[in-house]
Amino acid sequence: MENENFLTRDLYLASALVTLGFPMLNVDLQIEGNNSRAIGYFNFEKEGVLNDEKRTTLKDAMSEYNQGRILVEPRMYMNNLQSLKSTVVNMQKNPMSTFGEDK
């Protein structure tokens, strides 16, 4: 069975998707590299669709992002970027914390 979710470790792409309104399911934390650096893997529904006038799909949004043509509100994008970054740092400092998971 094919995975129904889209995972990315690209913080900037994740911030753009959240800014556009795609719901993020959760963040998985992985410790990688020699310096035990925390990497957040951001989990989105692969079949996510925004209910805008164009019916934007996750695939369409990623294509626009990769082509450098995605348009987002700058302040909201930066706020989401800082929030996602803080989430990863907090998860590293407090391993018992979760984001988007039922307790």
C-alpha positions as CSV (number, residue, x, y, z in Angstrom):
1,M,0.0,0.0,0.0
2,E,1.4,3.4,-1.0
3,N,2.0,5.9,1.8
4,E,-0.9,8.4,2.0
5,N,1.3,11.1,3.5
6,F,4.0,13.5,2.2
7,L,7.1,13.9,4.4
8,T,9.6,16.7,3.9
9,R,12.6,17.8,5.9
10,D,12.6,21.1,3.8
11,L,11.7,23.7,6.5
12,Y,11.1,26.3,3.8
13,L,8.7,24.2,1.8
14,A,6.9,23.1,4.9
15,S,6.5,26.8,5.9
16,A,5.1,27.6,2.4
17,L,2.6,24.8,2.6
18,V,1.4,25.8,6.0
19,T,1.2,29.4,4.9
20,L,-1.0,28.3,1.9
21,G,-3.3,26.5,4.4
22,F,-2.3,22.9,3.9
23,P,-2.8,21.1,7.2
24,M,0.3,19.6,8.7
25,L,-0.4,16.3,10.4
26,N,2.6,16.1,12.7
27,V,6.4,16.6,13.0
28,D,8.7,13.7,13.4
29,L,12.1,14.4,15.0
30,Q,15.2,12.6,13.8
31,I,18.7,13.0,15.2
32,E,21.2,13.0,12.3
33,G,24.9,13.6,11.7
34,N,28.0,13.6,13.9
35,N,26.7,16.6,16.0
36,S,23.4,14.9,16.9
37,R,21.5,17.6,15.0
38,A,17.8,17.5,15.2
39,I,16.0,17.3,11.9
40,G,12.2,17.8,11.7
41,Y,10.3,15.8,9.2
42,F,7.0,17.6,8.4
43,N,4.1,15.4,7.6
44,F,1.3,16.5,5.3
45,E,-1.6,14.6,3.7
46,K,-0.5,13.7,0.2
47,E,-4.0,14.2,-1.2
48,G,-4.4,17.6,0.4
49,V,-6.5,20.1,-1.5
50,L,-7.1,23.7,-0.7
51,N,-10.7,24.9,-1.1
52,D,-9.7,28.0,-3.0
53,E,-11.0,29.1,-6.4
54,K,-8.3,27.1,-8.2
55,R,-8.6,23.8,-6.1
56,T,-4.9,23.9,-5.5
57,T,-3.5,20.4,-4.7
58,L,-0.4,19.7,-2.7
59,K,1.3,18.5,-5.8
60,D,0.5,21.8,-7.6
61,A,1.8,23.8,-4.7
62,M,5.1,21.8,-4.6
63,S,5.5,22.3,-8.3
64,E,5.0,26.1,-7.9
65,Y,7.5,26.1,-5.0
66,N,10.2,24.2,-7.0
67,Q,9.8,26.5,-10.0
68,G,10.1,29.6,-7.8
69,R,6.6,30.8,-8.6
70,I,4.8,30.2,-5.4
71,L,3.1,33.3,-3.9
72,V,2.6,33.6,-0.1
73,E,2.1,36.4,2.3
74,P,5.6,37.3,3.5
75,R,5.0,38.0,7.2
76,M,2.8,34.9,7.6
77,Y,5.5,32.8,5.9
78,M,8.2,34.1,8.2
79,N,6.0,33.5,11.3
80,N,5.3,30.0,10.2
81,L,9.0,29.4,9.5
82,Q,9.9,30.6,13.0
83,S,7.1,28.5,14.5
84,L,8.2,25.3,12.7
85,K,11.8,25.9,13.7
86,S,10.8,26.4,17.3
87,T,8.8,23.2,17.3
88,V,11.8,21.2,16.2
89,V,14.1,22.8,18.8
90,N,11.5,22.3,21.5
91,M,11.0,18.7,20.5
92,Q,14.8,18.2,20.8
93,K,15.0,19.8,24.2
94,N,11.9,18.0,25.5
95,P,11.7,14.6,23.9
96,M,8.4,13.8,25.6
97,S,6.7,16.6,23.8
98,T,4.7,15.9,20.6
99,F,3.2,17.9,17.8
100,G,0.0,16.7,16.1
101,E,-0.2,13.4,17.8
102,D,-2.9,12.1,20.2
103,K,-1.8,11.5,23.7
